[in-house]
């Protein structure tokens, strides 16, 4: 069994859905579990639906526009599949009913329920086209397998329940020759029966979850780039392909903000020594990247990661006392309560400084901290991380920038700059 994952860019329209079938045909004799994200920018559009509902606006025109796009794609790739057309219509009707009544309960729970429809719609269309293209496939609701806790928008896995679900729900579908299943990324279900999501870009993690549960041979993530690069090729020239790196190196890169692999994807694969391949759906013949236990190539090429839109926050006790464990415990608890993730931290005798993504959560956090501390911040900062750095690379990256914080270890240099 191999696990394939196709992201939103790869299924953004009917041509993309057809290309999925082209890739699958190249592996027509393999048992495949195919994880699919929402089409194109559908999740963003559904976030607009959430916002409209929250503000008391009419969300139905937004849903109608999404419905027209998805139904047109289905008609183009599987015009004779009445069952798929009915399933798609039923899913849109369910969302219309949901937003048509006053939404109760926590906002994040409503968010997860609404945005989860994107993956459901896309997989109905992909499965229908694979069947129309003589690639018989079962459609699976991932929520029947992926069991999580109730932390909405960043749910944590319940591996024991998920394994039991896989045995009961998924294994009976793996009977074809070859077996082929289409399911959703990004979504799961809590013990209480509510829809949950695994965090943005969580479909990569979903692929790893299914691979772990199935003891898969490999996972392949099909993207619009040829593999993992030492920098974002869409933003920087002269980037280099990382053809073969270790799980550890990929985890480090993803932790620091590399956008190709979701940060939680590698750990379940590493535990079962399941290799991860990153390939281009535009050029399936390209070499791509391989991630496994081998680390010989990890330090051959410096990698650099840019995170713009950062806020640098400095927290100082009002009485100018030292920042000690008691202070830090309360500060970390405040960050956790407000859901603000720390990208970099630095501690001195009288100040604790952090770098975070600029979001709507930051100002309420700052207001709370100001009850006990003096808080200053700089907006519009950039966080630069260089793995396996050399001074020439660092000098080039910092040219024309003002460093506010600098941290260096044996393998990694990090800078907050203006």
KAMOPE-V981192 format. One record per run of one state. SS is the DSSP state (alpha for helix, beta for strand, coil for the rest). FROM is the first residue (numbers start at 1). TO is the last residue. If there is no record, write none. Layout:
ss & from & to
SS & FROM & TO
SS & FROM & TO
This chain:
ss & from & to
coil & 1 & 1
beta & 2 & 6
coil & 7 & 7
alpha & 8 & 11
coil & 12 & 13
alpha & 14 & 25
coil & 26 & 31
beta & 32 & 36
coil & 37 & 41
alpha & 42 & 54
coil & 55 & 59
alpha & 60 & 77
coil & 78 & 81
alpha & 82 & 99
coil & 100 & 106
alpha & 107 & 115
coil & 116 & 116
alpha & 117 & 132
coil & 133 & 137
beta & 138 & 139
coil & 140 & 141
alpha & 142 & 144
coil & 145 & 146
beta & 147 & 148
coil & 149 & 156
beta & 157 & 157
coil & 158 & 158
alpha & 159 & 173
coil & 174 & 179
beta & 180 & 184
coil & 185 & 186
beta & 187 & 190
coil & 191 & 194
beta & 195 & 197
coil & 198 & 202
alpha & 203 & 214
coil & 215 & 217
beta & 218 & 223
coil & 224 & 228
beta & 229 & 229
coil & 230 & 240
beta & 241 & 241
coil & 242 & 243
beta & 244 & 246
alpha & 247 & 256
coil & 257 & 264
alpha & 265 & 271
coil & 272 & 274
beta & 275 & 280
coil & 281 & 288
beta & 289 & 292
coil & 293 & 302
beta & 303 & 317
coil & 318 & 324
alpha & 325 & 338
coil & 339 & 341
beta & 342 & 347
coil & 348 & 351
beta & 352 & 357
coil & 358 & 360
alpha & 361 & 369
coil & 370 & 372
beta & 373 & 387
coil & 388 & 390
alpha & 391 & 398
coil & 399 & 402
beta & 403 & 408
coil & 409 & 411
beta & 412 & 417
coil & 418 & 418
